[in-house]
Amino acid sequence: MQNFEQVRRHVATNGFRTIVNEAFVIGVELSLDEGRRHQSIFLSELQDDDHRCYLRVSTAVAPITGIDARRALAYNWDSRVGYLAIGELDQVPYLQLCENRPYGSLDPAELGRLVLEIGGMGDRLERMLSAEGDLL
């Protein structure tokens, strides 16, 4: 995949449920645990200082209030895919699980795997941090 429009076409034609479809943001809702849980995943484009474009796949996990930063950083250290960051959701700071990939390293199978992996892992983190809640 070379650009965001190719990502958009792949999402549209491969059975993902789209909840946001804007210029450089696509929101997908995953159904997990046989439909008992749901997780919103966002795909967006960002550029580095050299103007190279990347795809960011992210999901909100929990509001940062009451979260132990050491626990989150330990997760980052142990994680093989994705990393934790803080981003705002409706002007509230949230712990987010995200991964950035250069377009050149993405093919359709890898994009699908990345969306499902970030979504599933984000849901597991949400469960762990919210006493089995399903807020997002």
TORPATI-625574 format. One record per residue (C-alpha): residue number from 0; x, y, z. Coordinates in nm, 2 decimals. Last residue first. Layout:
BEGIN
SITE  num      px      py      pz
SITE  NUM       X       Y       Z
...
This chain:
BEGIN
SITE  num      px      py      pz
SITE  135   -1.49    0.20    2.39
SITE  134   -1.66    0.18    2.73
SITE  133   -1.66   -0.20    2.76
SITE  132   -1.60   -0.26    3.13
SITE  131   -1.42   -0.58    3.26
SITE  130   -1.29   -0.40    3.57
SITE  129   -1.18   -0.09    3.37
SITE  128   -0.80   -0.13    3.34
SITE  127   -0.79   -0.50    3.26
SITE  126   -1.09   -0.50    3.03
SITE  125   -0.95   -0.20    2.84
SITE  124   -0.62   -0.37    2.80
SITE  123   -0.79   -0.68    2.66
SITE  122   -0.99   -0.45    2.42
SITE  121   -0.68   -0.27    2.31
SITE  120   -0.51   -0.61    2.24
SITE  119   -0.81   -0.72    2.03
SITE  118   -0.83   -0.39    1.83
SITE  117   -0.45   -0.36    1.79
SITE  116   -0.43   -0.72    1.66
SITE  115   -0.74   -0.69    1.44
SITE  114   -0.63   -0.37    1.28
SITE  113   -0.27   -0.50    1.24
SITE  112   -0.38   -0.83    1.08
SITE  111   -0.60   -0.65    0.83
SITE  110   -0.32   -0.41    0.73
SITE  109   -0.07   -0.70    0.71
SITE  108   -0.30   -0.90    0.48
SITE  107   -0.36   -0.59    0.25
SITE  106    0.02   -0.51    0.22
SITE  105    0.19   -0.26    0.45
SITE  104    0.57   -0.20    0.47
SITE  103    0.57    0.07    0.21
SITE  102    0.30    0.26    0.38
SITE  101    0.52    0.33    0.68
SITE  100    0.37    0.19    1.00
SITE   99    0.27    0.36    1.32
SITE   98    0.12    0.16    1.60
SITE   97   -0.12    0.27    1.87
SITE   96   -0.27    0.18    2.21
SITE   95   -0.42    0.49    2.37
SITE   94   -0.45    0.61    2.73
SITE   93   -0.70    0.88    2.73
SITE   92   -0.69    1.25    2.80
SITE   91   -1.04    1.41    2.78
SITE   90   -1.11    1.68    2.52
SITE   89   -1.36    1.46    2.33
SITE   88   -1.09    1.19    2.30
SITE   87   -0.74    1.32    2.37
SITE   86   -0.42    1.13    2.33
SITE   85   -0.18    0.96    2.57
SITE   84    0.05    0.69    2.44
SITE   83    0.09    0.32    2.47
SITE   82    0.27    0.11    2.21
SITE   81    0.18   -0.14    1.95
SITE   80    0.32   -0.49    1.88
SITE   79    0.59   -0.67    2.07
SITE   78    0.48   -0.53    2.41
SITE   77    0.70   -0.60    2.72
SITE   76    0.85   -0.26    2.75
SITE   75    0.52   -0.08    2.67
SITE   74    0.34   -0.29    2.93
SITE   73    0.60   -0.19    3.19
SITE   72    0.53    0.17    3.09
SITE   71    0.16    0.13    3.15
SITE   70    0.21   -0.04    3.49
SITE   69    0.45    0.23    3.59
SITE   68    0.20    0.50    3.49
SITE   67   -0.06    0.36    3.72
SITE   66   -0.40    0.46    3.58
SITE   65   -0.63    0.66    3.81
SITE   64   -0.73    0.92    3.56
SITE   63   -0.58    0.83    3.22
SITE   62   -0.92    0.76    3.06
SITE   61   -0.91    0.41    2.92
SITE   60   -0.81    0.21    2.61
SITE   59   -0.85    0.43    2.30
SITE   58   -0.76    0.26    1.98
SITE   57   -0.50    0.34    1.72
SITE   56   -0.36    0.25    1.38
SITE   55   -0.13    0.52    1.24
SITE   54   -0.04    0.49    0.88
SITE   53    0.28    0.67    0.79
SITE   52    0.37    0.93    0.53
SITE   51    0.73    1.06    0.47
SITE   50    0.74    1.44    0.49
SITE   49    1.10    1.44    0.62
SITE   48    0.99    1.56    0.96
SITE   47    0.74    1.27    0.98
SITE   46    0.40    1.26    0.83
SITE   45    0.07    1.13    0.97
SITE   44   -0.22    0.94    0.82
SITE   43   -0.51    0.80    1.02
SITE   42   -0.67    0.47    1.11
SITE   41   -0.89    0.46    1.41
SITE   40   -1.01    0.14    1.59
SITE   39   -1.33    0.13    1.80
SITE   38   -1.37   -0.19    2.01
SITE   37   -1.68   -0.39    2.07
SITE   36   -1.77   -0.67    2.31
SITE   35   -2.04   -0.94    2.33
SITE   34   -2.04   -0.99    1.96
SITE   33   -1.87   -1.33    1.97
SITE   32   -1.59   -1.20    2.19
SITE   31   -1.51   -0.91    1.96
SITE   30   -1.70   -0.69    1.71
SITE   29   -1.47   -0.44    1.57
SITE   28   -1.58   -0.09    1.49
SITE   27   -1.37    0.10    1.23
SITE   26   -1.30    0.47    1.22
SITE   25   -1.12    0.61    0.91
SITE   24   -0.93    0.94    0.93
SITE   23   -0.74    1.13    0.66
SITE   22   -1.03    1.29    0.46
SITE   21   -1.31    1.15    0.68
SITE   20   -1.49    0.82    0.71
SITE   19   -1.60    0.74    1.06
SITE   18   -1.81    0.44    1.18
SITE   17   -1.68    0.18    0.92
SITE   16   -1.77   -0.18    0.98
SITE   15   -1.49   -0.39    0.82
SITE   14   -1.60   -0.64    0.56
SITE   13   -1.30   -0.63    0.33
SITE   12   -1.41   -0.38    0.05
SITE   11   -1.43   -0.06    0.25
SITE   10   -1.12   -0.12    0.46
SITE    9   -0.91   -0.20    0.15
SITE    8   -1.04    0.10   -0.04
SITE    7   -0.96    0.33    0.26
SITE    6   -0.61    0.18    0.29
SITE    5   -0.55    0.24   -0.08
SITE    4   -0.68    0.60   -0.03
SITE    3   -0.43    0.64    0.26
SITE    2   -0.12    0.59    0.04
SITE    1    0.13    0.34   -0.09
SITE    0    0.00    0.00    0.00
